[in-house]
Amino acid sequence: MIAIGSDHAGYGLKQTVIQHLEDLGIAFNDYGTYSSMSCDYPDFAEAVCQAVMKGQADKGILICGTGIGMSMAANRHKEIRAALCDNCYSAKATREHNDANVLCMGARVLGEGLALQIVDTFLETEFSNGANHVRRIGKMS
């Protein structure tokens, strides 16, 4: 299960990602926003992060204009490891090395095609469970 949310700036890309998840048969819950009317990104970061922390979702996806605000809001939560990704290499590395559980993207920074490739990479890549990576993640707790 994927928890997904955006603010008004990320709404359009969120709708594209939702359609992509539906096409792939990946279950998700949409935590808003539900329009392009101005709103506050921390509210949607909170909802998605709560779903991940409570085990209602395996991973989260957050989208705002740049992805920066969402990543800052998400990383305030102790159990969240949110990664702002603008390329597939970073999406792969953050899953393998950091066991990131929330992907953040910027709708004003990425084209739709690249964004969907980043989503696929993030969702398909498993954590390596390497001892060095487990140790480093433990130091962030």
N, C-alpha and C positions, 0 to 999 in steps of 0.2 A: 504494500500500500504506500502510495506517495501522497504527501501533503503538499499542496501548492497554494501560493498566495502572491499577490502583487499589490502595488499601489496603482494610482491612476496612470502613471507614466509607463508602467509595465503591463497594463491590462491587455493591450493588443497582442503582445508577445505571449502573455500567459494563455490567451485563447488559442494561439497557434500551438503552443506546447500541449495544451489539453487535447486538442484534436489529434496531435501526434500520439499521445498516450492512449487515447481511445483506439486509434488505428492499430496500435501494437497490442491492444488488449491488456494494458497495464492499469490496474485499479488505482484510483486516486480520489482524494477529497479536495474540493476547491474551498479554500478559506477566505475568498474574496481578494480584492474588491470585485464588485460585479458590474462596474461601469467605468468610464473614463473621467468621471467627476472627481475633482480634487479631494484627496484624502491623506491620511498620515500613515506612512510606511511602517512605523513601529507597531501599530495595531495588528497588522497582518503578519509581521515577523513573529510577534508574540503568539498568535494563534497557531501558526505552523510549527513553531518550536515546541509549544505545549503538546501538540499532537505527537511529535517525535519523542519527546521526553516521557510521555505517558504510554508509549508503545502502541498508539493508535495508528502510527505510520512508521515504516522502516526508514524512510528518508524524506527530506523536504526539498522543495524548490521555491526560491523567492526571487522575484523580479521587480526592480524599480528602474528609474531612468539610467543610472550608472551601475547599480548593484552595490555601490559603496554603503549607502544608508542601510540597506537590508542586511548586509554582512556585519555592520557595526551593531545593529540592533540584535541580530541573531546571536552573535558571539558574547553577548552579555549573560547568556544562560550557561551555567556550569557544564551541563551535559551535551551542549551543542558544539560541534566543530564545523562552522560554516566557512565555505571557501568561495571567494569571488573568482570566477573563471571566465576568461575571454578567449580560451583556446583549448583544444582537445588534450594537449600534452598536460596542461595544468589539471584538467579534470581527471585524467588518468592517475597522475602522480598524487593528487590529494586523496584519492580513494585508496591507492596502494600504500602510501606512506603515512597519511594522517587519519585514515578511517573517517574522513569527513562524512557527516550525515546530513548536511544541508548544502545545496548548490545555490549560489547567488549569481545572478546575471543582470547585465544592464541592457535594457531594451533600446536605449539611444546610442549604444555602443556597438551592438552586434546586429548582423543581418539574421534573418530568420533561418536560413540554411545552416549557418555556422552554429547558431543557438541550438538547433535540433541535434546537430552532431555532438555538441558538448553534453547535452542531456543524455543522449545514448551512451556516450563514453562514461559519464558519471554513473549511470544506472547499471551498466554492464560490468564495470570494473570492481573486483573484489579487493578487500584489504589483504595485504600480504601476510599479516601476522608475524612478520619478522621481529625477532627479539629486540633489535635496536629501535624499531618503530613502536612497539608496545611500550618499551621503556620511556621513550620520548613523550608519547601520549599520556602516560602515567604522570609525568612531571607537569603536565598542564592541568591536572585535576586538582 
